[in-house]
Amino acid sequence: MTAPVTYQQLWKHLTPLYPPGEAKAIVRTILEVRFSLSLPDLLCQGTESLAEDERQLLATMMERLHDGEPVQYVTGEAPFMGRTFHVEHGVLIPRPETETLCQWVKERCTGKRPHMLDIGCGSGCIAITLALDIPEAEVTALDISEKALNVTRHNAENLGARLTLLHHDILTSDIPEDAYYDAIVSNPPYIRQCEAEAMHRNVLEHEPPEALFVPDNEPLRFHKAIARHARHTLVSGGQLFMECNPEWLDATADMLHDEGFHDIETRDDPFGKPRFVTGTWVKAEQDTQPNR
């Protein structure tokens, strides 16, 4: 039989990887999400109230955490903008700073009937948030990964969001025909390979590298491709919103200017790092794209 363990034993098992405060938070997340045990329950009786099969499951989950697996993959869920999203290996875990990107889009688009595109949808957290918080919006979620599109579809069904899913490689020169949007939003890969050594093991060994990294010599690889795509698919007056590497935010803003975008603005994340940029596309007179 699996013996009961105390809260202290559980979080101390993780201290080789995490500082005590973070280890405690991870253990509380596991026990609350998967076993409905509150902190008072833990302090009073530890895991004594768990059945044998639950103790075995907890032991397995703790070993996964000890091996560096992110708690979101272990529980199968992550919070974002007040909702719970299913996550699994193969999709990027939603980050709290990306909520600022969604809030910025909502500020500019609420009250309209926008057609919106999320490029690189991953778990669907951005696309689904916009679809639910701007009910009149028509939202398309695009990704190169079939796995990501399946997770997005699952989350959309669970949360009651209506989306159009599009399988497409944004790095190709192909532009979907007859696709025009009032807003395009993206949190693309932007971490240079040379920055990997400063990152935590749980990210490097478990999250999809294709959703994180760009070549050292092409730090704006995806941002440039997205800007080119946006030039062809934004209506006149439409806006492009992107999350960026803080070290390359100014360069991204300059790139948008060079690509012909107007009214370029930047914004910090909640931790004070410059991370987001937006630009407006204005249709040239000879451009025949529709202006809804």
N, C-alpha and C positions, 0 to 999 in steps of 0.2 A: 504494500500500500504506500501511497505518497503521503508523507507526513505534512501536517499543517506547518506553515511558516509565518513569521511575523512580518509586518510592514517594514521594519528596520532591516530584516534579513533580505527582503526583496530589493529594496533600493540600494543597499550596500553591494549587492551582487553586480550592480551596474556602474559602480564608481570607478572601475578601471577605465571606463569609456567616457563618463559624464561627471561633471561636478555634482556635489550632493543635491543642490537645489533642483537641477534638471533631472537627476535620477529619480528624485521623489515625485516630480511632476509626471514623468513617464509612467511610473508604477501606478500612480493614482489614475491616470488615463486608462491604462489597461484594465484595472479592477473596476472602474466605474462603467466603462463602455461595454466590456465583455461579461462582467460578473455582477454588475449592479451593486457593488460594495462602495459605500461612502467612506470618507476619511474617519468619521467616528466609529464606523463598523471595524475598520482596520485597526484602529488604536485599541479598541476594546477586546476584540477576539481574533484579530489577524484573519487567517483564511480557514479557521475551524468550521465555519458554517458551509463551506463548499463541499459538494459531493466528491467522491473519489475521481470520477471522470473529469470534473471541473478542475481538480487539483492537477491532474495529469496534463490537461490543456494549458493551465497556467504555467506549469513547468516548461512545456514546449515553447510557449510564447516568450518566457523569460530567457530561454537559451537563444531564441532568435534575436532578441534585443541585445543579449550579451555578445552576439556575433556581429553587432553593428547595424542590424536591419532597422530602418526607421520605424518608429512606433505607428506611423500612419499605415504602413504596409502590414504591420502585424495585426492591427485592429481592422484594417480594410476600409478606413474612413478618415476624412480630414475635414475640419471646419473651414468655411469660407463665406464671408458676408452673411453670417447668421444662419447658414444652412449647412447640412452635412452631406459631403460628396463621397461616393465610393471611389477608392483608389486602389491600384494594384501595380505590381511590377510592370514596367513598360510605359507608364504614364508619369509625368512630373507631378510631384506633390504640390498642391496649391500653397503659395506663400502669403503671409498677411500683408506684405507691402503691395502686392498686386491688387488688393482691394482698393487702393487709392486710384489705380488706373480705371477700375470700374466706376468709382464714384465720379471721376472726372468726365467720363463718357456720359454718365447719367445726367450730370449738370448741363451738358451741352445738348442732349438729345431728348430729354423728357418733355412731354407736351407735344411732340411731333409724331408722325407715323413713319419712323425711319426704317430703311432697309439697311441692315448691318451685317458685317462680315468679321468673324473672329478667325484669324490666320494662326494655325498651330494650336488647335483647341485643347489637346491633351485630355484632361479629365472632363472638360466642358465647363469648368467653373466660371470662366468669363462669359461665354455665350449664354449659358443657362441663367446666370445672374441678370444679364441684360434683358433676356427674353421675359423673365419673371418680373423684374422691377420696372420695365418699360412695356407694359402689356400690349400696347399698340404696335410695337416693333415687329418686323419680320427679320429673323436672325438666321444666318447661315454659319455653320461651324466647319472649318476646313482643316484637314491634317493629311500628312503623307502616310501616317500610320493607321492601318486598319484596326489595330488593337486600341489605339486612342479613340477612334471613331466609335468602336463598340462600347467603350467605357462611357463616352459622352452620351451615346444613345441610351444606355442603362440609366445614367443619372438623370437624363431628361425625362424618361418615363417615370422614374421614382418621384421626381420633384414636380412633375406636371408642366414641363416646359415644352413648347412647340418649336422645333428647330428643323432646318434643312441641313443635311450632312453632305459634305463634298470631299471626295478623295482626290487630292491634287498635290503635286510637288511644286512649291512656290519658287524653287530655284530654276525651274524650266522656263523657257520663254513663252510657253503656251498660256494664253489668257482665255478663260472661259468666255464664250460669246454671249452677248445679251445679258451680261451680269453687271448691274450698276448699283452702287451703294451710296447711302448718305454718310455712313461712317464705317471705317475699317479700323479694327483694333487688333493688336498683337503683342504677345509676350514671347518673342522668339529667342532662340539660343544666342547668348552673348558673352559667355565666359571664355576667355582665351585659354588655350591648352597650358600656357605657362603659369596660369593662376591656379591650376589644379592642386599643386603641392600644398597650398595654403588652405585647402578645403577639408571638411570633416570626412572621415572614413565612411560614415553612414550614407553620405551623398555620393561619394565617388564609387563605392562598391555596389550600390543598389539602385540608384536612379538612372534613367536612360541617358547615356552620354550624348545621344543625338539631339536630345531636348535641352542640353546644357551648353555644349562647347562649340566654339568656332576656331578656325585655324589662327595661329598667332599673327600671320601676315594678312589675314582678312577679318579684322574684328567686326566690320559692318557687313559681313557677307549677306546675312539674312535681312538686315534693315534696308540695304540697297535694293534687294530683290522685291521686298514688300513695297517700297516706295515706287518702283517701276510698275508693279502690279496696280498700285493705287492710282497712278496717273491714268491708267486705261479704264479703271472700273469705278472711280468716284465720280458722282455727278458734280457739276459746277457748284462750288460752295461746300462740298463734302469735306469731311475731316478725317485725317489719319492720326491714330493714337498708338504710341509704341512704348514699351518698357525697354530700358537700355542699361548697359554697363555704366555705372556712375563715372568711370574713368573716360568714357567715350561719349558722354551725353552731348558735349559741345560739338564734337565732330559729327555726331548724328544730326544735330540741328543744322550745321553747315551743309551737310549732304542734302537735307531736305530743301534748303534754300537753292542749292545748285540744281536740284531736280525740278525746280519751278514752283515749289509750295510757298504759300504766303502766310502771314500772321502766325509765325512759328513761336511757340511758347514751351517752356519747360516747367517741371514741377518736382519738388522733393518728395521722397517717401516719408512715412511716419517717423523714421529714425534719422531724418535730416540729411539723407543722401540724395543727390540729384539723380533722378532715375527715369523720369517720364518726359516725353516730348509729343507735341501735336503740331500739325500743320494743315492748312486749308488749301484745297486744290481749286483753282479758278479756271474755268474752261476758256480756251482761246477761241476767238471768233470763228476760225476755220474748223474748229472741232465740231463734229456732228453728233457727239454723244448726247443723249437726252438730258434735259434739265427739268426734272420733275418738280 
